[in-house]
């Protein structure tokens, strides 16, 4: 059963992969003392509650639906510590990453588990970050049972994007395909898929596109579907920037920087394009985000020899999507 509960935490965390930048994606499952699931939650965005605090707050709301919880993470932490009334005595948690032991923008999750009287914490991956590590030792010193290594391989897969970014730069290629494997057409995937892509656009350092995409699709390349900040753009083309029609919508987006070379300061890059763009840059990519719609069309299919290993697959309405790495 340990693996079952940890897989639930991992699955929830994957739903927010890339969206937590510059924090890692983390998931948490809370069980009461009778091992009944109270909450399955994840860290959703940098600055918001960590997965553990998010899960505990949802669990407390389930136990005490009459209470009104503050939204800000520090205030939420303090409120729960003052108003839990023993609701989590001998509770159990499954966390994909070792709970933090330091006060950052949000409070230390290890301390929260201790104050609420949790009995046992199962952890997939030990945190090696100097600032955040040590939560497991802290919990043990508080008399809480701690077990590491539950689905550790899967937990490390979840952390791969964060660790790659942390070491220097993360390059993600986003591709949308019809059911028969064609990337042609201005709109290929459904609105849920496009919204997820827009959420990623809103937090990346740079969106990289080819000149062919600009000339043919005449896109805006913003983050309007999530009301997010439009990304800065790098256009990789043999033609000079001045040669593009300046009435194309992407050039009209306010406060946007447009580059013709990738700036060194950009650490999280998303490449968007079709078959030719993928063929050019596939070997440089760390990860691939591929959407596949439920629509068949009569356009040319992508025919690139590329061996991909799936790290995660799920549905977004009628679309499927996956996060892959090269074999």
Buried (B, 14 or more C-beta within 10 A) or exposed (E): EEEEBBBBBBBBBBBBBBBBBEBBBBBBBBBBEEEEBBBBBBBBEEEBBBBBBBBBBBBBBBBEEEEEBEEEBBEBBEBBEEEBEEBBEEBBBBBBBBBBBBEEEBBBBBBBBBBBBBBBBBBBBBBEBEEBBBBBEBBEEBEBEBEBBBBBEBBBBBBBBBEBBBEEBBBBBBBBBBBBBBBBBEEBBBEBBBBBBBBBBBBBBBBBBBBEBBBEBBBBBBBBBBEBBBBBBBBBBEEEBEEBEEEBEBBEBEEBEEBEEBEEEBBBBBBBBBBBBBBEBBEEBBBBBBBBBEBEBEEEBBEEEBEBEEBBEEEBEEBBBBBBBEE
